[in-house]
């Protein structure tokens, strides 16, 4: 997965962190969790606040 695979990342985060409070989430934690995903293979420095916010919103939608 790359940073642009927003939905795939959101699904993987829900599977690996089902009890996480994904609404009140620090982007530093979100960044670390994405980078730690087994299928994630992108440069950690390529993320930004806009990407992390999109991942968070997709994760919230995935949970609902």
mmCIF file of the N, C-alpha and C atoms, coordinates in Angstrom:
data_MODEL
# 
_entry.id   MODEL 
# 
loop_
_atom_site.group_PDB 
_atom_site.id 
_atom_site.type_symbol 
_atom_site.label_atom_id 
_atom_site.label_alt_id 
_atom_site.label_comp_id 
_atom_site.label_asym_id 
_atom_site.label_entity_id 
_atom_site.label_seq_id 
_atom_site.pdbx_PDB_ins_code 
_atom_site.Cartn_x 
_atom_site.Cartn_y 
_atom_site.Cartn_z 
_atom_site.occupancy 
_atom_site.B_iso_or_equiv 
_atom_site.pdbx_formal_charge 
_atom_site.auth_seq_id 
_atom_site.auth_comp_id 
_atom_site.auth_asym_id 
_atom_site.auth_atom_id 
_atom_site.pdbx_PDB_model_num 
ATOM 1   N N  . UNK A 1 1  ? 0.840   -1.183 0.000  1.00 0.00 ? 1  UNK A N  1 
ATOM 2   C CA . UNK A 1 1  ? 0.000   0.000  0.000  1.00 0.00 ? 1  UNK A CA 1 
ATOM 3   C C  . UNK A 1 1  ? 0.885   1.248  0.000  1.00 0.00 ? 1  UNK A C  1 
ATOM 4   N N  . UNK A 1 2  ? 0.363   2.259  -0.638 1.00 0.00 ? 2  UNK A N  1 
ATOM 5   C CA . UNK A 1 2  ? 1.007   3.572  -0.676 1.00 0.00 ? 2  UNK A CA 1 
ATOM 6   C C  . UNK A 1 2  ? 0.104   4.570  0.042  1.00 0.00 ? 2  UNK A C  1 
ATOM 7   N N  . UNK A 1 3  ? 0.635   5.766  0.297  1.00 0.00 ? 3  UNK A N  1 
ATOM 8   C CA . UNK A 1 3  ? -0.148  6.792  0.979  1.00 0.00 ? 3  UNK A CA 1 
ATOM 9   C C  . UNK A 1 3  ? -1.439  7.119  0.237  1.00 0.00 ? 3  UNK A C  1 
ATOM 10  N N  . UNK A 1 4  ? -1.453  6.916  -1.064 1.00 0.00 ? 4  UNK A N  1 
ATOM 11  C CA . UNK A 1 4  ? -2.643  7.232  -1.856 1.00 0.00 ? 4  UNK A CA 1 
ATOM 12  C C  . UNK A 1 4  ? -3.732  6.166  -1.761 1.00 0.00 ? 4  UNK A C  1 
ATOM 13  N N  . UNK A 1 5  ? -3.436  5.030  -1.169 1.00 0.00 ? 5  UNK A N  1 
ATOM 14  C CA . UNK A 1 5  ? -4.413  3.948  -1.012 1.00 0.00 ? 5  UNK A CA 1 
ATOM 15  C C  . UNK A 1 5  ? -5.238  4.157  0.258  1.00 0.00 ? 5  UNK A C  1 
ATOM 16  N N  . UNK A 1 6  ? -5.952  5.261  0.286  1.00 0.00 ? 6  UNK A N  1 
ATOM 17  C CA . UNK A 1 6  ? -6.651  5.723  1.489  1.00 0.00 ? 6  UNK A CA 1 
ATOM 18  C C  . UNK A 1 6  ? -7.608  4.662  2.036  1.00 0.00 ? 6  UNK A C  1 
ATOM 19  N N  . UNK A 1 7  ? -8.480  4.134  1.187  1.00 0.00 ? 7  UNK A N  1 
ATOM 20  C CA . UNK A 1 7  ? -9.485  3.176  1.661  1.00 0.00 ? 7  UNK A CA 1 
ATOM 21  C C  . UNK A 1 7  ? -8.844  1.878  2.142  1.00 0.00 ? 7  UNK A C  1 
ATOM 22  N N  . UNK A 1 8  ? -7.859  1.385  1.407  1.00 0.00 ? 8  UNK A N  1 
ATOM 23  C CA . UNK A 1 8  ? -7.172  0.155  1.827  1.00 0.00 ? 8  UNK A CA 1 
ATOM 24  C C  . UNK A 1 8  ? -6.491  0.342  3.178  1.00 0.00 ? 8  UNK A C  1 
ATOM 25  N N  . UNK A 1 9  ? -5.900  1.498  3.374  1.00 0.00 ? 9  UNK A N  1 
ATOM 26  C CA . UNK A 1 9  ? -5.252  1.801  4.660  1.00 0.00 ? 9  UNK A CA 1 
ATOM 27  C C  . UNK A 1 9  ? -6.294  1.847  5.770  1.00 0.00 ? 9  UNK A C  1 
ATOM 28  N N  . UNK A 1 10 ? -7.428  2.502  5.503  1.00 0.00 ? 10 UNK A N  1 
ATOM 29  C CA . UNK A 1 10 ? -8.491  2.607  6.508  1.00 0.00 ? 10 UNK A CA 1 
ATOM 30  C C  . UNK A 1 10 ? -9.004  1.224  6.908  1.00 0.00 ? 10 UNK A C  1 
ATOM 31  N N  . UNK A 1 11 ? -9.186  0.351  5.942  1.00 0.00 ? 11 UNK A N  1 
ATOM 32  C CA . UNK A 1 11 ? -9.654  -1.006 6.234  1.00 0.00 ? 11 UNK A CA 1 
ATOM 33  C C  . UNK A 1 11 ? -8.615  -1.755 7.068  1.00 0.00 ? 11 UNK A C  1 
ATOM 34  N N  . UNK A 1 12 ? -7.358  -1.634 6.685  1.00 0.00 ? 12 UNK A N  1 
ATOM 35  C CA . UNK A 1 12 ? -6.296  -2.314 7.430  1.00 0.00 ? 12 UNK A CA 1 
ATOM 36  C C  . UNK A 1 12 ? -6.184  -1.778 8.855  1.00 0.00 ? 12 UNK A C  1 
ATOM 37  N N  . UNK A 1 13 ? -6.350  -0.477 9.024  1.00 0.00 ? 13 UNK A N  1 
ATOM 38  C CA . UNK A 1 13 ? -6.301  0.100  10.374 1.00 0.00 ? 13 UNK A CA 1 
ATOM 39  C C  . UNK A 1 13 ? -7.457  -0.400 11.229 1.00 0.00 ? 13 UNK A C  1 
ATOM 40  N N  . UNK A 1 14 ? -8.632  -0.520 10.642 1.00 0.00 ? 14 UNK A N  1 
ATOM 41  C CA . UNK A 1 14 ? -9.790  -1.023 11.391 1.00 0.00 ? 14 UNK A CA 1 
ATOM 42  C C  . UNK A 1 14 ? -9.561  -2.467 11.815 1.00 0.00 ? 14 UNK A C  1 
ATOM 43  N N  . UNK A 1 15 ? -8.902  -3.243 10.947 1.00 0.00 ? 15 UNK A N  1 
ATOM 44  C CA . UNK A 1 15 ? -8.615  -4.640 11.282 1.00 0.00 ? 15 UNK A CA 1 
ATOM 45  C C  . UNK A 1 15 ? -7.542  -4.759 12.366 1.00 0.00 ? 15 UNK A C  1 
ATOM 46  N N  . UNK A 1 16 ? -6.551  -3.873 12.349 1.00 0.00 ? 16 UNK A N  1 
ATOM 47  C CA . UNK A 1 16 ? -5.445  -3.976 13.310 1.00 0.00 ? 16 UNK A CA 1 
ATOM 48  C C  . UNK A 1 16 ? -5.682  -3.182 14.594 1.00 0.00 ? 16 UNK A C  1 
ATOM 49  N N  . UNK A 1 17 ? -6.542  -2.175 14.542 1.00 0.00 ? 17 UNK A N  1 
ATOM 50  C CA . UNK A 1 17 ? -6.821  -1.339 15.722 1.00 0.00 ? 17 UNK A CA 1 
ATOM 51  C C  . UNK A 1 17 ? -8.331  -1.142 15.888 1.00 0.00 ? 17 UNK A C  1 
ATOM 52  N N  . UNK A 1 18 ? -9.085  -2.226 16.072 1.00 0.00 ? 18 UNK A N  1 
ATOM 53  C CA . UNK A 1 18 ? -10.546 -2.107 16.118 1.00 0.00 ? 18 UNK A CA 1 
ATOM 54  C C  . UNK A 1 18 ? -11.077 -1.341 17.328 1.00 0.00 ? 18 UNK A C  1 
ATOM 55  N N  . UNK A 1 19 ? -10.302 -1.243 18.376 1.00 0.00 ? 19 UNK A N  1 
ATOM 56  C CA . UNK A 1 19 ? -10.768 -0.555 19.582 1.00 0.00 ? 19 UNK A CA 1 
ATOM 57  C C  . UNK A 1 19 ? -10.211 0.863  19.719 1.00 0.00 ? 19 UNK A C  1 
ATOM 58  N N  . UNK A 1 20 ? -9.456  1.300  18.733 1.00 0.00 ? 20 UNK A N  1 
ATOM 59  C CA . UNK A 1 20 ? -8.855  2.642  18.803 1.00 0.00 ? 20 UNK A CA 1 
ATOM 60  C C  . UNK A 1 20 ? -9.934  3.713  18.645 1.00 0.00 ? 20 UNK A C  1 
ATOM 61  N N  . UNK A 1 21 ? -9.743  4.819  19.333 1.00 0.00 ? 21 UNK A N  1 
ATOM 62  C CA . UNK A 1 21 ? -10.623 5.980  19.190 1.00 0.00 ? 21 UNK A CA 1 
ATOM 63  C C  . UNK A 1 21 ? -10.166 6.718  17.930 1.00 0.00 ? 21 UNK A C  1 
ATOM 64  N N  . UNK A 1 22 ? -10.772 6.393  16.802 1.00 0.00 ? 22 UNK A N  1 
ATOM 65  C CA . UNK A 1 22 ? -10.306 6.969  15.540 1.00 0.00 ? 22 UNK A CA 1 
ATOM 66  C C  . UNK A 1 22 ? -10.843 8.374  15.279 1.00 0.00 ? 22 UNK A C  1 
ATOM 67  N N  . UNK A 1 23 ? -11.657 8.896  16.190 1.00 0.00 ? 23 UNK A N  1 
ATOM 68  C CA . UNK A 1 23 ? -12.136 10.269 16.066 1.00 0.00 ? 23 UNK A CA 1 
ATOM 69  C C  . UNK A 1 23 ? -11.171 11.226 16.761 1.00 0.00 ? 23 UNK A C  1 
ATOM 70  N N  . UNK A 1 24 ? -10.782 10.893 17.964 1.00 0.00 ? 24 UNK A N  1 
ATOM 71  C CA . UNK A 1 24 ? -9.855  11.733 18.744 1.00 0.00 ? 24 UNK A CA 1 
ATOM 72  C C  . UNK A 1 24 ? -8.454  11.132 18.667 1.00 0.00 ? 24 UNK A C  1 
ATOM 73  N N  . UNK A 1 25 ? -7.886  11.220 17.490 1.00 0.00 ? 25 UNK A N  1 
ATOM 74  C CA . UNK A 1 25 ? -6.635  10.536 17.191 1.00 0.00 ? 25 UNK A CA 1 
ATOM 75  C C  . UNK A 1 25 ? -5.556  11.552 16.850 1.00 0.00 ? 25 UNK A C  1 
ATOM 76  N N  . UNK A 1 26 ? -4.385  11.367 17.431 1.00 0.00 ? 26 UNK A N  1 
ATOM 77  C CA . UNK A 1 26 ? -3.250  12.235 17.077 1.00 0.00 ? 26 UNK A CA 1 
ATOM 78  C C  . UNK A 1 26 ? -2.670  11.752 15.754 1.00 0.00 ? 26 UNK A C  1 
ATOM 79  N N  . UNK A 1 27 ? -2.346  12.691 14.901 1.00 0.00 ? 27 UNK A N  1 
ATOM 80  C CA . UNK A 1 27 ? -1.782  12.316 13.603 1.00 0.00 ? 27 UNK A CA 1 
ATOM 81  C C  . UNK A 1 27 ? -0.427  11.638 13.739 1.00 0.00 ? 27 UNK A C  1 
ATOM 82  N N  . UNK A 1 28 ? 0.291   11.918 14.797 1.00 0.00 ? 28 UNK A N  1 
ATOM 83  C CA . UNK A 1 28 ? 1.570   11.224 15.001 1.00 0.00 ? 28 UNK A CA 1 
ATOM 84  C C  . UNK A 1 28 ? 1.333   9.734  15.239 1.00 0.00 ? 28 UNK A C  1 
ATOM 85  N N  . UNK A 1 29 ? 0.284   9.408  16.000 1.00 0.00 ? 29 UNK A N  1 
ATOM 86  C CA . UNK A 1 29 ? -0.061  7.998  16.217 1.00 0.00 ? 29 UNK A CA 1 
ATOM 87  C C  . UNK A 1 29 ? -0.552  7.356  14.925 1.00 0.00 ? 29 UNK A C  1 
ATOM 88  N N  . UNK A 1 30 ? -1.419  8.062  14.205 1.00 0.00 ? 30 UNK A N  1 
ATOM 89  C CA . UNK A 1 30 ? -1.944  7.539  12.952 1.00 0.00 ? 30 UNK A CA 1 
ATOM 90  C C  . UNK A 1 30 ? -0.809  7.266  11.965 1.00 0.00 ? 30 UNK A C  1 
ATOM 91  N N  . UNK A 1 31 ? 0.114   8.183  11.866 1.00 0.00 ? 31 UNK A N  1 
ATOM 92  C CA . UNK A 1 31 ? 1.264   8.022  10.970 1.00 0.00 ? 31 UNK A CA 1 
ATOM 93  C C  . UNK A 1 31 ? 2.055   6.768  11.336 1.00 0.00 ? 31 UNK A C  1 
ATOM 94  N N  . UNK A 1 32 ? 2.310   6.585  12.608 1.00 0.00 ? 32 UNK A N  1 
ATOM 95  C CA . UNK A 1 32 ? 3.072   5.411  13.062 1.00 0.00 ? 32 UNK A CA 1 
ATOM 96  C C  . UNK A 1 32 ? 2.320   4.118  12.772 1.00 0.00 ? 32 UNK A C  1 
ATOM 97  N N  . UNK A 1 33 ? 1.015   4.119  12.999 1.00 0.00 ? 33 UNK A N  1 
ATOM 98  C CA . UNK A 1 33 ? 0.227   2.919  12.756 1.00 0.00 ? 33 UNK A CA 1 
ATOM 99  C C  . UNK A 1 33 ? 0.193   2.563  11.272 1.00 0.00 ? 33 UNK A C  1 
ATOM 100 N N  . UNK A 1 34 ? 0.059   3.568  10.410 1.00 0.00 ? 34 UNK A N  1 
ATOM 101 C CA . UNK A 1 34 ? 0.058   3.309  8.971  1.00 0.00 ? 34 UNK A CA 1 
ATOM 102 C C  . UNK A 1 34 ? 1.406   2.728  8.555  1.00 0.00 ? 34 UNK A C  1 
ATOM 103 N N  . UNK A 1 35 ? 2.483   3.342  9.000  1.00 0.00 ? 35 UNK A N  1 
ATOM 104 C CA . UNK A 1 35 ? 3.821   2.867  8.631  1.00 0.00 ? 35 UNK A CA 1 
ATOM 105 C C  . UNK A 1 35 ? 4.084   1.451  9.136  1.00 0.00 ? 35 UNK A C  1 
ATOM 106 N N  . UNK A 1 36 ? 3.421   1.056  10.215 1.00 0.00 ? 36 UNK A N  1 
ATOM 107 C CA . UNK A 1 36 ? 3.624   -0.276 10.793 1.00 0.00 ? 36 UNK A CA 1 
ATOM 108 C C  . UNK A 1 36 ? 2.763   -1.358 10.139 1.00 0.00 ? 36 UNK A C  1 
ATOM 109 N N  . UNK A 1 37 ? 1.838   -0.976 9.279  1.00 0.00 ? 37 UNK A N  1 
ATOM 110 C CA . UNK A 1 37 ? 0.995   -1.973 8.619  1.00 0.00 ? 37 UNK A CA 1 
ATOM 111 C C  . UNK A 1 37 ? 1.854   -2.899 7.766  1.00 0.00 ? 37 UNK A C  1 
ATOM 112 N N  . UNK A 1 38 ? 1.535   -4.187 7.817  1.00 0.00 ? 38 UNK A N  1 
ATOM 113 C CA . UNK A 1 38 ? 2.350   -5.197 7.127  1.00 0.00 ? 38 UNK A CA 1 
ATOM 114 C C  . UNK A 1 38 ? 2.438   -4.946 5.623  1.00 0.00 ? 38 UNK A C  1 
ATOM 115 N N  . UNK A 1 39 ? 1.361   -4.498 5.011  1.00 0.00 ? 39 UNK A N  1 
ATOM 116 C CA . UNK A 1 39 ? 1.336   -4.304 3.563  1.00 0.00 ? 39 UNK A CA 1 
ATOM 117 C C  . UNK A 1 39 ? 1.712   -2.893 3.129  1.00 0.00 ? 39 UNK A C  1 
ATOM 118 N N  . UNK A 1 40 ? 2.067   -2.042 4.073  1.00 0.00 ? 40 UNK A N  1 
ATOM 119 C CA . UNK A 1 40 ? 2.421   -0.668 3.723  1.00 0.00 ? 40 UNK A CA 1 
ATOM 120 C C  . UNK A 1 40 ? 3.859   -0.606 3.241  1.00 0.00 ? 40 UNK A C  1 
ATOM 121 N N  . UNK A 1 41 ? 4.045   -0.013 2.071  1.00 0.00 ? 41 UNK A N  1 
ATOM 122 C CA . UNK A 1 41 ? 5.370   0.063  1.468  1.00 0.00 ? 41 UNK A CA 1 
ATOM 123 C C  . UNK A 1 41 ? 5.536   1.398  0.742  1.00 0.00 ? 41 UNK A C  1 
ATOM 124 N N  . UNK A 1 42 ? 5.685   2.457  1.519  1.00 0.00 ? 42 UNK A N  1 
ATOM 125 C CA . UNK A 1 42 ? 5.885   3.778  0.938  1.00 0.00 ? 42 UNK A CA 1 
ATOM 126 C C  . UNK A 1 42 ? 6.819   4.567  1.847  1.00 0.00 ? 42 UNK A C  1 
ATOM 127 N N  . UNK A 1 43 ? 7.291   5.666  1.352  1.00 0.00 ? 43 UNK A N  1 
ATOM 128 C CA . UNK A 1 43 ? 8.201   6.526  2.099  1.00 0.00 ? 43 UNK A CA 1 
ATOM 129 C C  . UNK A 1 43 ? 7.424   7.228  3.215  1.00 0.00 ? 43 UNK A C  1 
ATOM 130 N N  . UNK A 1 44 ? 7.801   7.017  4.476  1.00 0.00 ? 44 UNK A N  1 
ATOM 131 C CA . UNK A 1 44 ? 7.098   7.676  5.584  1.00 0.00 ? 44 UNK A CA 1 
ATOM 132 C C  . UNK A 1 44 ? 7.097   9.197  5.467  1.00 0.00 ? 44 UNK A C  1 
ATOM 133 N N  . UNK A 1 45 ? 8.063   9.761  4.792  1.00 0.00 ? 45 UNK A N  1 
ATOM 134 C CA . UNK A 1 45 ? 8.154   11.219 4.661  1.00 0.00 ? 45 UNK A CA 1 
ATOM 135 C C  . UNK A 1 45 ? 7.193   11.783 3.613  1.00 0.00 ? 45 UNK A C  1 
ATOM 136 N N  . UNK A 1 46 ? 6.541   10.928 2.849  1.00 0.00 ? 46 UNK A N  1 
ATOM 137 C CA . UNK A 1 46 ? 5.622   11.397 1.805  1.00 0.00 ? 46 UNK A CA 1 
ATOM 138 C C  . UNK A 1 46 ? 4.239   11.737 2.328  1.00 0.00 ? 46 UNK A C  1 
ATOM 139 N N  . UNK A 1 47 ? 3.996   11.493 3.592  1.00 0.00 ? 47 UNK A N  1 
ATOM 140 C CA . UNK A 1 47 ? 2.674   11.814 4.139  1.00 0.00 ? 47 UNK A CA 1 
ATOM 141 C C  . UNK A 1 47 ? 2.614   13.291 4.518  1.00 0.00 ? 47 UNK A C  1 
ATOM 142 N N  . UNK A 1 48 ? 1.395   13.770 4.673  1.00 0.00 ? 48 UNK A N  1 
ATOM 143 C CA . UNK A 1 48 ? 1.191   15.129 5.171  1.00 0.00 ? 48 UNK A CA 1 
ATOM 144 C C  . UNK A 1 48 ? -0.154  15.163 5.898  1.00 0.00 ? 48 UNK A C  1 
ATOM 145 N N  . UNK A 1 49 ? -0.474  16.306 6.441  1.00 0.00 ? 49 UNK A N  1 
ATOM 146 C CA . UNK A 1 49 ? -1.694  16.407 7.242  1.00 0.00 ? 49 UNK A CA 1 
ATOM 147 C C  . UNK A 1 49 ? -2.940  16.105 6.412  1.00 0.00 ? 49 UNK A C  1 
ATOM 148 N N  . UNK A 1 50 ? -2.955  16.539 5.161  1.00 0.00 ? 50 UNK A N  1 
ATOM 149 C CA . UNK A 1 50 ? -4.112  16.291 4.291  1.00 0.00 ? 50 UNK A CA 1 
ATOM 150 C C  . UNK A 1 50 ? -4.318  14.788 4.062  1.00 0.00 ? 50 UNK A C  1 
ATOM 151 N N  . UNK A 1 51 ? -3.250  14.060 3.810  1.00 0.00 ? 51 UNK A N  1 
ATOM 152 C CA . UNK A 1 51 ? -3.342  12.612 3.614  1.00 0.00 ? 51 UNK A CA 1 
ATOM 153 C C  . UNK A 1 51 ? -3.808  11.924 4.888  1.00 0.00 ? 51 UNK A C  1 
ATOM 154 N N  . UNK A 1 52 ? -3.217  12.297 6.016  1.00 0.00 ? 52 UNK A N  1 
ATOM 155 C CA . UNK A 1 52 ? -3.593  11.681 7.288  1.00 0.00 ? 52 UNK A CA 1 
ATOM 156 C C  . UNK A 1 52 ? -5.051  11.973 7.635  1.00 0.00 ? 52 UNK A C  1 
ATOM 157 N N  . UNK A 1 53 ? -5.498  13.183 7.332  1.00 0.00 ? 53 UNK A N  1 
ATOM 158 C CA . UNK A 1 53 ? -6.899  13.526 7.588  1.00 0.00 ? 53 UNK A CA 1 
ATOM 159 C C  . UNK A 1 53 ? -7.823  12.680 6.703  1.00 0.00 ? 53 UNK A C  1 
ATOM 160 N N  . UNK A 1 54 ? -7.449  12.476 5.454  1.00 0.00 ? 54 UNK A N  1 
ATOM 161 C CA . UNK A 1 54 ? -8.253  11.645 4.553  1.00 0.00 ? 54 UNK A CA 1 
ATOM 162 C C  . UNK A 1 54 ? -8.312  10.205 5.045  1.00 0.00 ? 54 UNK A C  1 
ATOM 163 N N  . UNK A 1 55 ? -7.189  9.698  5.539  1.00 0.00 ? 55 UNK A N  1 
ATOM 164 C CA . UNK A 1 55 ? -7.165  8.340  6.090  1.00 0.00 ? 55 UNK A CA 1 
ATOM 165 C C  . UNK A 1 55 ? -8.074  8.254  7.310  1.00 0.00 ? 55 UNK A C  1 
ATOM 166 N N  . UNK A 1 56 ? -7.987  9.245  8.179  1.00 0.00 ? 56 UNK A N  1 
ATOM 167 C CA . UNK A 1 56 ? -8.817  9.249  9.380  1.00 0.00 ? 56 UNK A CA 1 
ATOM 168 C C  . UNK A 1 56 ? -10.307 9.281  9.010  1.00 0.00 ? 56 UNK A C  1 
ATOM 169 N N  . UNK A 1 57 ? -10.690 10.124 8.056  1.00 0.00 ? 57 UNK A N  1 
ATOM 170 C CA . UNK A 1 57 ? -12.092 10.215 7.651  1.00 0.00 ? 57 UNK A CA 1 
ATOM 171 C C  . UNK A 1 57 ? -12.568 8.895  7.023  1.00 0.00 ? 57 UNK A C  1 
ATOM 172 N N  . UNK A 1 58 ? -11.728 8.273  6.224  1.00 0.00 ? 58 UNK A N  1 
ATOM 173 C CA . UNK A 1 58 ? -12.089 6.981  5.622  1.00 0.00 ? 58 UNK A CA 1 
ATOM 174 C C  . UNK A 1 58 ? -12.223 5.912  6.692  1.00 0.00 ? 58 UNK A C  1 
ATOM 175 N N  . UNK A 1 59 ? -11.364 5.961  7.688  1.00 0.00 ? 59 UNK A N  1 
ATOM 176 C CA . UNK A 1 59 ? -11.422 4.986  8.788  1.00 0.00 ? 59 UNK A CA 1 
ATOM 177 C C  . UNK A 1 59 ? -12.720 5.171  9.577  1.00 0.00 ? 59 UNK A C  1 
ATOM 178 N N  . UNK A 1 60 ? -13.083 6.403  9.850  1.00 0.00 ? 60 UNK A N  1 
ATOM 179 C CA . UNK A 1 60 ? -14.336 6.673  10.561 1.00 0.00 ? 60 UNK A CA 1 
ATOM 180 C C  . UNK A 1 60 ? -15.509 6.150  9.746  1.00 0.00 ? 60 UNK A C  1 
ATOM 181 N N  . UNK A 1 61 ? -15.501 6.408  8.437  1.00 0.00 ? 61 UNK A N  1 
ATOM 182 C CA . UNK A 1 61 ? -16.571 5.907  7.565  1.00 0.00 ? 61 UNK A CA 1 
ATOM 183 C C  . UNK A 1 61 ? -16.591 4.382  7.540  1.00 0.00 ? 61 UNK A C  1 
ATOM 184 N N  . UNK A 1 62 ? -15.424 3.776  7.528  1.00 0.00 ? 62 UNK A N  1 
ATOM 185 C CA . UNK A 1 62 ? -15.339 2.315  7.491  1.00 0.00 ? 62 UNK A CA 1 
ATOM 186 C C  . UNK A 1 62 ? -15.941 1.691  8.754  1.00 0.00 ? 62 UNK A C  1 
ATOM 187 N N  . UNK A 1 63 ? -15.765 2.335  9.873  1.00 0.00 ? 63 UNK A N  1 
ATOM 188 C CA . UNK A 1 63 ? -16.298 1.818  11.125 1.00 0.00 ? 63 UNK A CA 1 
ATOM 189 C C  . UNK A 1 63 ? -17.804 1.957  11.206 1.00 0.00 ? 63 UNK A C  1 
ATOM 190 N N  . UNK A 1 64 ? -18.339 3.003  10.615 1.00 0.00 ? 64 UNK A N  1 
ATOM 191 C CA . UNK A 1 64 ? -19.791 3.236  10.642 1.00 0.00 ? 64 UNK A CA 1 
ATOM 192 C C  . UNK A 1 64 ? -20.455 2.356  9.683  1.00 0.00 ? 64 UNK A C  1 
# 
